[in-house]
């Protein structure tokens, strides 16, 4: 299965950034990608932060890896944390 990777940067209130990838099936509508990103932010207790269209950009299509597959099948997406997400 091929998946789409969306590179996402969200400015934190302290001025830094949360940098993560949102990984979804390649036919997922962009509005759903943004929704998944906002669900992730809520799960990280980042109330008040929202992902806009300018924060999230399509990066590339790639083959799915097993670590992502279970999450995508259960939730529709996988978040790959990169920087500032802790």
C-alpha positions as CSV (number, residue, x, y, z in Angstrom):
1,X,0.0,0.0,0.0
2,X,1.2,3.5,-0.8
3,X,0.7,6.4,1.7
4,X,1.0,10.1,1.5
5,X,3.3,12.0,3.8
6,X,2.4,15.6,4.9
7,X,5.2,17.6,6.5
8,X,3.7,19.8,9.3
9,X,5.1,22.7,11.3
10,X,2.9,24.3,14.0
11,X,4.2,27.4,15.9
12,X,4.0,26.9,19.6
13,X,3.0,29.6,22.0
14,X,6.6,29.9,23.3
15,X,7.8,30.6,19.7
16,X,9.2,27.2,18.9
17,X,7.7,24.7,16.5
18,X,6.1,21.3,16.6
19,X,7.4,19.4,13.6
20,X,5.8,16.1,12.6
21,X,4.6,14.2,9.6
22,X,1.0,13.1,9.1
23,X,0.9,9.8,7.2
24,X,-2.3,8.8,5.5
25,X,-3.6,6.6,2.7
26,X,-2.8,8.4,-0.6
27,X,-6.5,9.0,-1.3
28,X,-7.3,10.8,2.0
29,X,-8.8,14.3,1.4
30,X,-6.6,17.2,2.6
31,X,-9.3,18.4,5.1
32,X,-9.2,15.0,6.8
33,X,-5.4,15.3,7.1
34,X,-5.8,18.7,8.9
35,X,-8.4,17.1,11.2
36,X,-6.0,14.3,12.1
37,X,-3.3,16.8,12.8
38,X,-5.6,18.7,15.1
39,X,-6.7,15.5,16.9
40,X,-3.0,14.8,17.5
41,X,-2.4,18.3,18.9
42,X,-5.3,17.8,21.3
43,X,-3.8,14.4,22.4
44,X,-0.6,16.2,23.2
45,X,-2.5,18.8,25.4
46,X,-1.8,21.6,22.9
47,X,-5.2,23.3,23.2
48,X,-5.3,26.6,21.4
49,X,-3.1,25.4,18.6
50,X,-4.7,24.5,15.3
51,X,-3.2,23.3,12.0
52,X,-4.0,25.6,9.1
53,X,-3.4,24.9,5.4
54,X,-0.1,26.9,5.5
55,X,1.2,24.7,8.4
56,X,0.8,21.3,6.5
57,X,2.1,20.5,3.1
58,X,2.1,17.4,1.0
59,X,5.7,16.0,0.9
60,X,5.7,12.7,-1.0
61,X,4.2,9.2,-1.6
62,X,5.9,6.2,-0.2
63,X,5.3,2.5,0.6
64,X,3.8,1.9,4.0
65,X,5.9,0.4,6.7
66,X,4.6,-2.1,9.3
67,X,5.0,0.5,12.2
68,X,2.5,2.8,10.4
69,X,0.1,0.2,9.1
70,X,-1.7,-0.7,12.3
71,X,-2.3,2.9,13.2
72,X,-3.5,3.8,9.7
73,X,-5.9,0.9,9.6
74,X,-7.3,1.7,13.1
75,X,-7.4,5.5,13.1
76,X,-6.9,6.5,9.5
77,X,-3.5,8.1,10.1
78,X,-0.1,7.9,11.8
79,X,1.9,10.7,13.3
80,X,5.7,10.6,13.0
81,X,7.1,13.0,15.6
82,X,10.2,14.9,14.4
83,X,11.0,18.0,16.5
84,X,9.6,19.8,19.5
85,X,6.8,17.3,20.1
86,X,7.7,16.2,23.6
